[in-house]
Amino acid sequence: MIDRRRRALACALPLSLASLMSWQVRAATHAELAPSGPSVTDDRGATLRFDVAPSRLATVSYFGADTALALGVQPVASTFLVRGRRPAFLLDRMDRVLDLGQRASPSLELLASAHPDLIVAMRRYTEANAARLQQIAPYLALDLEIRDDSDRAVERVGAVLGCGAAATALNRRFADLQASFGARSQQRGRAPRYLFVWGMGAAPWAFYDENMTCSLLNALGGVNVAGRNPLPARRDNTAFQMSLETLLVARPEIVFVYDDGGASAFETNAVWQYLLAERRVRIVRVGDHWIESFGPIARHAVLAEAAAYLHPDRFTAPDLRQIAMSYLARAA
């Protein structure tokens, strides 16, 4: 069995070195002797134990890929938000990753063919298939909805990969970054009113304050016209379908629209056109990282981009590639 110190070294060196190691991973049951490798308890309350740290990671959502890459581990399979479109915020690191389909309905057959030794998944998209996932590989289920979920999930993935200290450092780095951006955002001026929406139907889905991306916008001094979640104890409840008439009354100054590559029916509505032409509402189309903003790279990119959109007099538009490379150089 490989000495545990070698895994710590793999977290500190580029993936080109880590990929030379070939480790076999076996999840231990509670009845077995405690293994010498990492263990972690996920958001189901299930504990995963390993003899050695996993090295073949598959992910349902970009979060697992984002976090693994920031820790120097290249994923082997992932779901994708838009068919045929790779996530720009991860640059070319997902080009050769097996596409498992959409996160709400990943192909379990393709997943099994990738021979992963760890599956990192959004809990809400995989609860129905949890038993089948467990048959393929150990399955780490994570609640990814609010700001606190981000730090906790990064810590858990870091612990499983044997990179706990590096994961803690990533969270500390982002906390410092958010504090710095927040201080500059609130130096002067009034708070811009915004809305963050997605969807292709007749009415968009608007995210409440508790949504991870909205929490970052709020930390920058933005005011979300959708407001707080009236039922915060209910899981999977960080957005609601907002009629365009309600949106008109809410009077946002800027609307962030997730660009999923398709045409949205609500954008042809006369009310929407009135918002643009008469109210002069600013429409900003945003990428995949705004929908899945929990990982180290995505949350940094969203924070920097949001600051420039909300406060163009204080922040310049960031270079997405430069932000990504500050993390991905480890996994080159």
Wavefront OBJ file of the C-alpha trace (Angstrom):
o trace
v 0.000 0.000 0.000
v 1.275 3.435 -0.904
v 2.475 5.567 1.968
v -0.032 8.319 2.806
v 2.646 10.967 2.504
v 2.801 10.321 -1.245
v -0.841 11.374 -1.601
v -0.095 14.640 0.188
v 2.739 15.166 -2.292
v 0.374 14.488 -5.196
v -1.835 17.382 -4.020
v 1.107 19.749 -4.127
v 2.563 18.730 -7.512
v 1.076 18.995 -11.035
v -1.195 16.250 -12.271
v 1.488 15.098 -14.688
v 3.271 13.608 -11.669
v 0.129 12.437 -9.897
v -1.020 10.589 -13.025
v 2.038 8.335 -12.843
v 0.553 6.709 -9.776
v -1.953 3.898 -10.233
v -3.994 3.360 -7.094
v -6.754 0.832 -6.568
v -9.537 2.107 -4.349
v -11.968 0.056 -2.276
v -14.724 1.496 -0.118
v -14.803 -0.223 3.261
v -17.996 -1.100 5.127
v -18.606 -0.295 8.763
v -18.018 -3.922 9.671
v -14.510 -4.023 8.224
v -11.301 -2.966 9.904
v -10.686 0.779 9.671
v -8.600 1.444 6.541
v -5.574 3.686 6.576
v -6.885 5.970 3.803
v -9.309 8.900 3.968
v -12.935 8.829 5.118
v -15.748 11.375 4.944
v -19.461 11.607 5.770
v -21.677 13.084 3.063
v -24.966 15.010 3.258
v -27.000 11.808 3.411
v -25.153 10.887 6.579
v -23.372 8.052 4.730
v -19.703 7.521 5.556
v -17.251 6.640 2.797
v -13.971 4.980 3.780
v -11.061 4.218 1.474
v -7.870 2.183 1.711
v -6.145 4.844 -0.393
v -7.322 8.126 -1.876
v -9.381 7.914 -5.101
v -7.784 8.997 -8.370
v -10.502 8.285 -10.986
v -13.245 10.801 -10.204
v -16.619 11.118 -11.964
v -18.951 13.991 -11.195
v -22.639 14.758 -11.557
v -22.482 18.588 -11.870
v -19.409 20.683 -12.566
v -18.693 21.140 -8.863
v -16.752 17.894 -8.518
v -14.648 18.596 -11.615
v -14.046 22.206 -10.559
v -12.881 21.216 -7.071
v -10.830 18.218 -8.187
v -9.006 20.282 -10.812
v -8.261 23.003 -8.268
v -6.716 20.247 -6.117
v -4.642 18.895 -8.995
v -6.800 15.858 -9.892
v -8.162 15.401 -13.439
v -11.723 13.968 -13.555
v -12.484 11.141 -15.973
v -16.245 11.697 -16.477
v -18.799 14.449 -15.883
v -22.274 15.622 -16.707
v -22.575 18.765 -18.845
v -25.131 21.563 -18.601
v -25.532 22.107 -22.350
v -25.162 19.337 -24.924
v -21.981 19.779 -26.946
v -20.788 22.771 -24.898
v -17.797 22.528 -22.596
v -17.693 24.813 -19.528
v -15.641 27.870 -20.493
v -14.552 28.533 -16.919
v -12.646 25.225 -16.839
v -10.875 26.071 -20.115
v -9.807 22.932 -21.997
v -9.632 20.623 -18.962
v -12.989 19.017 -19.802
v -12.285 18.399 -23.492
v -11.372 14.734 -23.059
v -13.673 14.015 -20.122
v -16.406 11.456 -20.847
v -19.757 13.240 -21.275
v -22.389 11.565 -19.059
v -25.264 13.699 -20.348
v -27.351 16.223 -18.431
v -26.980 16.375 -14.655
v -30.659 15.563 -14.025
v -30.412 12.306 -16.019
v -26.817 11.064 -16.266
v -26.123 7.892 -18.221
v -25.288 5.191 -15.678
v -24.005 2.927 -18.443
v -21.443 5.512 -19.569
v -20.596 6.217 -15.950
v -19.818 2.549 -15.321
v -17.700 2.403 -18.486
v -15.421 5.138 -17.074
v -14.468 2.844 -14.152
v -14.475 5.616 -11.531
v -13.353 4.956 -7.983
v -15.351 7.938 -6.677
v -18.573 9.665 -7.791
v -19.141 13.232 -6.554
v -22.732 14.285 -7.146
v -25.383 16.856 -6.372
v -27.622 14.976 -3.995
v -30.914 16.202 -5.466
v -30.089 14.865 -8.923
v -29.011 11.415 -7.818
v -31.184 10.382 -4.851
v -33.429 8.221 -7.046
v -30.385 6.330 -8.397
v -28.304 6.214 -5.210
v -28.372 2.408 -4.942
v -27.303 1.947 -8.580
v -24.555 4.548 -8.211
v -23.220 2.705 -5.175
v -22.881 -0.413 -7.308
v -20.625 1.477 -9.724
v -18.372 3.268 -7.213
v -18.426 4.958 -3.794
v -20.861 7.856 -4.061
v -20.402 11.203 -2.279
v -23.788 13.000 -2.208
v -23.670 16.746 -1.562
v -26.327 19.387 -0.958
v -25.260 22.322 -3.142
v -27.686 25.191 -2.755
v -26.394 27.954 -0.445
v -23.090 29.668 0.393
v -22.225 27.468 3.376
v -22.645 24.356 1.207
v -19.752 25.506 -0.969
v -17.104 25.561 1.767
v -18.348 22.339 3.335
v -18.415 20.478 0.020
v -14.912 21.663 -0.957
v -13.633 20.415 2.411
v -15.280 17.027 1.913
v -13.936 16.480 -1.584
v -10.506 17.558 -0.359
v -10.695 15.071 2.512
v -11.654 12.189 0.200
v -8.854 13.007 -2.246
v -6.318 13.196 0.589
v -5.939 16.947 0.065
v -7.605 18.282 3.191
v -5.071 21.027 3.857
v -5.206 22.209 0.237
v -9.018 22.326 0.355
v -8.928 24.396 3.537
v -6.492 26.767 1.850
v -8.877 27.155 -1.118
v -11.705 28.135 1.222
v -9.484 30.563 3.091
v -8.369 32.114 -0.188
v -11.957 32.691 -1.265
v -13.029 34.100 2.096
v -10.242 36.679 1.843
v -11.156 37.434 -1.773
v -14.832 37.912 -0.957
v -14.005 40.196 1.968
v -11.752 42.316 -0.247
v -14.328 42.606 -3.043
v -17.093 43.325 -0.542
v -15.149 46.150 1.112
v -14.482 47.830 -2.255
v -18.099 47.374 -3.363
v -19.601 49.177 -0.390
v -17.288 52.170 -0.227
v -19.796 54.524 -1.811
v -22.875 54.726 -3.983
v -26.291 53.126 -3.786
v -27.003 49.429 -4.040
v -27.913 48.259 -7.554
v -31.168 46.277 -7.849
v -30.766 43.007 -9.742
v -32.427 39.716 -10.652
v -30.825 36.405 -11.617
v -33.019 34.189 -13.828
v -32.950 31.114 -16.031
v -35.408 29.068 -18.058
v -36.900 28.812 -21.548
v -40.619 29.008 -20.795
v -43.119 31.852 -20.846
v -41.939 33.004 -17.404
v -38.361 32.845 -16.094
v -37.245 31.191 -12.869
v -35.807 33.714 -10.420
v -33.367 32.836 -7.648
v -33.872 33.874 -4.034
v -31.169 35.478 -1.877
v -30.148 32.077 -0.514
v -28.966 30.839 -3.907
v -25.162 30.623 -3.978
v -24.713 33.070 -6.856
v -27.197 35.551 -5.387
v -25.378 35.400 -2.054
v -22.227 36.546 -3.875
v -24.104 39.348 -5.629
v -25.534 40.427 -2.271
v -22.066 40.371 -0.695
v -21.090 42.903 -3.358
v -23.859 45.261 -2.276
v -26.478 44.137 -4.779
v -30.157 44.005 -3.817
v -32.035 40.991 -5.161
v -35.582 42.055 -6.072
v -36.675 38.399 -5.723
v -35.968 38.675 -2.002
v -35.506 35.939 0.570
v -36.819 32.402 0.394
v -40.138 32.270 2.295
v -39.622 28.573 3.056
v -35.879 28.227 3.771
v -36.276 24.886 5.561
v -37.555 23.214 2.385
v -34.828 21.559 0.340
v -34.331 22.409 -3.341
v -36.269 25.639 -2.969
v -33.927 28.472 -3.954
v -35.880 29.654 -7.026
v -39.455 30.317 -8.143
v -41.195 31.044 -11.444
v -41.718 34.806 -11.673
v -44.301 36.274 -14.031
v -43.115 39.112 -16.230
v -45.774 41.344 -14.674
v -44.262 40.688 -11.244
v -40.827 41.351 -12.663
v -42.079 44.665 -14.052
v -43.355 45.729 -10.625
v -40.103 44.640 -8.933
v -38.162 47.209 -11.011
v -34.715 45.601 -11.363
v -31.967 47.699 -12.925
v -29.972 44.709 -14.170
v -31.127 41.170 -14.983
v -28.602 38.337 -15.209
v -29.916 35.684 -17.615
v -28.303 32.259 -17.737
v -27.380 31.547 -21.355
v -28.185 27.899 -22.022
v -27.744 28.271 -25.764
v -31.442 28.247 -26.610
v -34.175 30.823 -27.174
v -36.337 31.728 -24.171
v -40.052 32.236 -24.816
v -40.318 35.014 -22.229
v -37.879 37.177 -24.221
v -40.421 37.529 -27.040
v -43.091 38.791 -24.646
v -44.163 42.430 -24.988
v -43.581 43.020 -21.279
v -39.967 41.908 -21.612
v -39.493 44.150 -24.622
v -40.980 47.058 -22.655
v -38.459 46.436 -19.863
v -35.625 46.754 -22.356
v -36.928 49.652 -24.430
v -38.692 51.826 -21.864
v -37.274 50.867 -18.491
v -33.757 50.553 -19.907
v -33.170 47.415 -17.864
v -29.684 46.066 -18.507
v -29.635 42.407 -19.587
v -26.443 40.449 -18.958
v -26.090 36.896 -20.265
v -23.949 34.702 -18.046
v -22.241 31.325 -18.388
v -22.368 27.912 -16.773
v -20.366 28.951 -13.715
v -23.196 31.261 -12.633
v -25.525 28.257 -12.377
v -22.927 26.001 -10.692
v -20.959 28.513 -8.647
v -19.977 26.281 -5.719
v -16.510 25.176 -6.807
v -13.292 27.138 -6.158
v -12.879 28.323 -9.754
v -16.540 29.060 -10.478
v -17.181 31.092 -7.327
v -14.047 33.200 -7.898
v -15.077 33.878 -11.503
v -18.659 34.776 -10.564
v -17.511 37.129 -7.805
v -15.100 38.975 -10.118
v -17.567 39.201 -13.008
v -20.458 40.255 -10.761
v -18.375 43.037 -9.207
v -17.638 44.472 -12.657
v -21.301 44.263 -13.705
v -22.693 45.797 -10.504
v -19.970 48.421 -10.028
v -18.352 49.210 -13.407
v -16.915 52.412 -11.909
v -14.901 50.442 -9.355
v -14.068 47.137 -11.028
v -12.791 46.223 -14.478
v -14.042 43.172 -16.347
v -11.928 40.193 -15.260
v -10.013 37.816 -17.496
v -11.802 34.480 -17.042
v -8.841 32.547 -18.408
v -6.444 34.229 -15.999
v -8.678 33.383 -13.047
v -8.997 29.772 -14.164
v -5.285 29.353 -14.765
v -4.501 30.551 -11.243
v -6.095 27.249 -10.160
v -5.659 24.974 -13.171
v -1.896 25.383 -13.554
v -1.658 22.644 -10.903
v -3.519 20.220 -13.146
v -1.823 21.126 -16.426
l 1 2 3 4 5 6 7 8 9 10 11 12 13 14 15 16 17 18 19 20 21 22 23 24 25 26 27 28 29 30 31 32 33 34 35 36 37 38 39 40 41 42 43 44 45 46 47 48 49 50 51 52 53 54 55 56 57 58 59 60 61 62 63 64 65 66 67 68 69 70 71 72 73 74 75 76 77 78 79 80 81 82 83 84 85 86 87 88 89 90 91 92 93 94 95 96 97 98 99 100 101 102 103 104 105 106 107 108 109 110 111 112 113 114 115 116 117 118 119 120 121 122 123 124 125 126 127 128 129 130 131 132 133 134 135 136 137 138 139 140 141 142 143 144 145 146 147 148 149 150 151 152 153 154 155 156 157 158 159 160 161 162 163 164 165 166 167 168 169 170 171 172 173 174 175 176 177 178 179 180 181 182 183 184 185 186 187 188 189 190 191 192 193 194 195 196 197 198 199 200 201 202 203 204 205 206 207 208 209 210 211 212 213 214 215 216 217 218 219 220 221 222 223 224 225 226 227 228 229 230 231 232 233 234 235 236 237 238 239 240 241 242 243 244 245 246 247 248 249 250 251 252 253 254 255 256 257 258 259 260 261 262 263 264 265 266 267 268 269 270 271 272 273 274 275 276 277 278 279 280 281 282 283 284 285 286 287 288 289 290 291 292 293 294 295 296 297 298 299 300 301 302 303 304 305 306 307 308 309 310 311 312 313 314 315 316 317 318 319 320 321 322 323 324 325 326 327 328 329 330 331 332
